[in-house]
Amino acid sequence: MKHARTLEQRLILLLASNGGLGYFPWAPGTVGTLAGIPAFWLLARFSGPLYALTWVALLCLACWVAAGAGRLYGVVDDRRIVIDELVGYLVTVAFLPFSWTTALLGFVFFRFFDVVKIWPASWCDQRLKNGVGVVLDDVAAGFYAALALRLCLAWLG
């Protein structure tokens, strides 16, 4: 018999998995990051302050959801938790106008830096064993990816 879950628990798991993308059997982090592209398309229309406010609210939600999902799964950074990829990707493309070039380059750079985990991402990943740590390593990767993306876009002209 399947474990019965409350509505709150089901909502936490739905959000943590970016609407179920985290349940993809291969590379769920990569697949989960795909939720960032339509989010970028939507948020790119926002003013800078509204984008920042929305992102901070999403960051707080992601930390809470990641912590809750980690408890429900019994693993702090379970591979099905991919809301952190969404938050990190939105750092990568923050304050840029939407274009497919930007969206796809941002996706590639974010996935690279999320996998490589350059300090402080590696520190967050290894030391903060809670929802905040799950999310902050992706935020750090997002900053590196944002720098790489902006350099690449400037080079492309």
Salt bridges, closest charged atoms under 4 A:
ASP78 OD1 - ARG80 NE 2.73
GLU85 OE2 - ARG111 NH1 3.83
ASP114 OD2 - ARG111 NH1 2.67
ASP114 OD1 - LYS117 NZ 3.15
ASP137 OD2 - LYS117 NZ 2.58
